[in-house]
Each structure stands twice: as structure tokens, then as C-alpha cells.
């Protein structure tokens, strides 16, 4: 049986930038999940966050859009629309666990779909762990 994941934008952005600490592990976990065909269930917000972070860091609009579209086209990736219900659930989690807004959306999706959340964001990992299993790319590789 395959594992199911929700992957925070921090991992995709880290995998994109070879100069960031942890780049190799982020790239390796994404490749491993892809090779195994494990389902990845993420909020549609992922695409906005990825495109924004890449464009701001590189000043390359076309490259940022291309990367976000490549992520969206991954074969085992499901984008969850930020509906009113998902938004309310994320808002409740944000207030209850003192999560930042976007972080709460990922935790909400992970809880809703019973996935493991992979993130580079230490605060999201610590606060989200009260709700779902939250791990770093390195921990996911060891599992």
C-alpha cells in the first residue's frame, strides 16, 4: 500500500533552488514519491505560493510560471480547491493551533485526506503536529 502525502510549498521551492540548505533532500523525496507513484494531495494554493516564491527569488516570471505548471502537471498530484468548507476548517485550525493562514490550509488538507505533511517550515511542523503527522523531507526519506 502506498503512502499518501501533502507537501508544503517550502519543499517544492527548496527543491528548485540548489543553493538552499536541504535542497538535495527535498529533491530526493520528491523524486522518490514520484517514482513510487505515491498520491500527493495538496491545496491549489500550492501553485500560487510556488510561482510567487520562485519569481521573487529569481526575478524570472516565465521560469516561475513554468515551474508552477510543471508541479501542477505531476501525474500523482491532486489539487484540492480552496472551497468555503476547506477555508472554514483551515480557519478553525489556524485559530486553535496558532498556525499562519497558508500553513493552516496545508494542515487542513492533510487532516481531511489522512496524509502525512512534508514541510521545511519548522513552525508549521511543530504546530501542525497536534493535528497530523508532520515531517521534514529528511525524516520522510528515512521512513
C-alpha positions in Angstrom: 0.0 0.0 0.0 1.4 3.4 -0.9 1.8 6.3 1.5 -0.2 9.5 0.8 1.4 12.9 1.2 0.6 16.6 1.4 3.7 18.6 0.5 4.2 22.2 1.6 5.3 24.7 -0.9 8.5 25.1 1.1 9.7 21.7 -0.1 9.0 22.4 -3.8 10.7 25.8 -3.6 13.7 24.3 -1.7 14.0 21.5 -4.3 14.1 24.2 -7.1 17.0 26.2 -5.6 20.3 24.2 -5.4 21.8 27.0 -3.2 19.4 26.4 -0.3 20.2 24.2 2.7 18.3 21.0 2.4 17.9 21.2 -1.4 19.2 17.6 -2.0 16.8 16.0 0.5 13.9 18.0 -0.9 14.7 17.0 -4.4 15.3 13.4 -3.4 12.0 13.0 -1.5 10.0 14.5 -4.4 11.8 12.1 -6.8 11.2 9.1 -4.6 7.5 9.9 -4.2 7.2 10.4 -7.9 9.0 7.1 -8.7 6.8 5.1 -6.3 3.6 6.8 -7.6 2.5 7.8 -4.1 -0.5 10.1 -4.2 0.2 13.7 -3.4 -2.8 15.8 -2.2 -2.2 19.5 -1.9 -4.2 22.7 -1.7 -4.5 24.6 -5.0 -2.8 27.4 -3.0 0.5 25.5 -3.6 0.7 26.8 -7.2 0.4 30.4 -6.1 3.0 30.0 -3.4 5.5 28.2 -5.6 5.1 30.7 -8.5 5.4 33.7 -6.1 8.5 32.4 -4.3 10.3 31.4 -7.5 9.6 34.7 -9.3 10.6 36.8 -6.3 13.8 34.8 -5.8 14.9 34.7 -9.4 13.2 37.7 -11.0 12.2 35.2 -13.7 8.4 35.4 -14.4 8.4 32.8 -17.2 10.6 30.3 -15.2 8.3 30.7 -12.2 5.2 30.1 -14.2 6.8 27.1 -16.0 7.8 25.5 -12.7 4.3 26.0 -11.1 2.7 24.5 -14.2 5.2 21.5 -14.1 4.2 21.0 -10.4 0.5 21.1 -11.3 1.1 18.5 -14.1 2.7 15.9 -11.9 0.9 12.7 -12.6 0.0 11.6 -9.0 -0.7 15.1 -7.7 -4.3 16.2 -6.8 -5.1 19.8 -6.3 -7.7 20.5 -3.6 -9.8 23.6 -4.3 -10.0 26.1 -1.5 -13.8 25.8 -1.1 -15.8 27.6 1.7 -15.7 24.3 3.7 -11.9 23.9 3.4 -11.5 27.6 4.2 -13.6 27.3 7.4 -11.7 24.2 8.5 -8.4 25.9 7.9 -9.6 29.0 9.8 -10.6 26.9 12.8 -7.2 25.1 12.7 -5.4 28.4 12.4 -7.1 29.8 15.4 -6.9 26.7 17.5 -3.3 25.9 16.8 -1.9 29.4 16.2 -1.0 28.5 12.6 -0.2 31.0 9.9 -3.0 31.2 7.3 -1.3 29.3 4.5 0.1 26.8 6.9 -3.3 26.0 8.2 -4.6 25.3 4.7 -2.0 22.6 4.2 -2.7 21.1 7.7 -6.4 21.1 6.9 -5.9 19.3 3.6 -3.6 16.8 5.3 -6.2 16.1 8.0 -9.1 15.9 5.6 -7.3 13.3 3.4 -5.3 11.4 6.0 -1.9 12.3 4.6 1.5 12.9 6.0 2.5 16.6 5.7 6.1 17.1 4.5 7.4 20.6 5.2 10.6 22.6 5.7 8.6 25.1 7.8 9.6 24.4 11.5 6.7 26.4 12.9 4.1 24.6 10.7 5.7 21.3 11.6 5.6 21.9 15.3 2.1 23.4 15.5 0.6 21.1 12.9 1.9 18.0 14.7 -1.0 18.4 17.1 -3.3 17.6 14.1 -1.5 15.5 11.6 1.8 13.7 11.1 4.3 16.4 10.1 7.8 15.5 8.9 10.8 17.1 7.2 12.0 15.8 3.8 14.9 14.1 5.6 12.6 12.3 8.0 10.3 11.2 5.1 13.3 9.7 3.4 14.3 7.7 6.5 10.7 6.4 6.9 
